[in-house]
């Protein structure tokens, strides 16, 4: 659940960042994808850490 939420937040943040910088549609898509992957990876690490601490 954390991974999905982080990916969605990352995509939104990436899209807004590219739009603010005046990017075209492809730029916005690339930023959204890159941010989503990065945030999902951070969410995955957070999930593993939380799970390991709970068990």
C-alpha positions as CSV (number, residue, x, y, z in Angstrom):
1,X,0.0,0.0,0.0
2,X,2.8,2.4,0.8
3,X,4.5,1.6,-2.6
4,X,1.3,2.4,-4.5
5,X,0.7,5.6,-2.6
6,X,4.3,6.7,-3.0
7,X,4.2,6.0,-6.8
8,X,1.1,8.0,-7.2
9,X,2.4,10.9,-5.2
10,X,5.7,10.8,-7.2
11,X,3.9,10.8,-10.5
12,X,1.8,13.8,-9.5
13,X,4.8,15.6,-8.2
14,X,6.9,14.8,-11.3
15,X,4.1,16.0,-13.6
16,X,3.6,19.2,-11.7
17,X,7.4,19.8,-11.7
18,X,7.7,19.4,-15.4
19,X,4.6,21.5,-16.1
20,X,6.0,24.3,-13.9
21,X,9.3,24.2,-15.9
22,X,7.3,24.6,-19.1
23,X,7.8,21.1,-20.5
24,X,5.9,19.6,-23.4
25,X,3.7,16.5,-23.0
26,X,6.5,14.1,-23.4
27,X,8.6,15.9,-20.8
28,X,5.7,15.8,-18.4
29,X,5.3,12.0,-19.0
30,X,9.0,11.4,-18.5
31,X,9.2,13.4,-15.3
32,X,6.0,11.7,-14.0
33,X,7.4,8.2,-14.8
34,X,10.8,9.0,-13.3
35,X,9.5,10.4,-10.1
36,X,7.0,7.6,-9.8
37,X,9.7,5.0,-10.0
38,X,11.9,6.8,-7.6
39,X,9.2,7.3,-5.0
40,X,8.0,3.7,-5.4
41,X,11.5,2.5,-4.7
42,X,11.6,4.7,-1.6
43,X,8.2,3.3,-0.6
44,X,9.4,-0.3,-1.1
45,X,12.4,0.3,1.2
46,X,10.2,1.9,3.8
47,X,7.8,-1.1,3.6
48,X,10.6,-3.6,4.1
49,X,12.0,-1.6,7.0
50,X,8.7,-1.3,8.7
51,X,7.9,-4.9,8.2
52,X,11.3,-6.0,9.5
53,X,10.9,-3.9,12.6
54,X,7.4,-5.3,13.3
55,X,8.4,-8.9,13.1
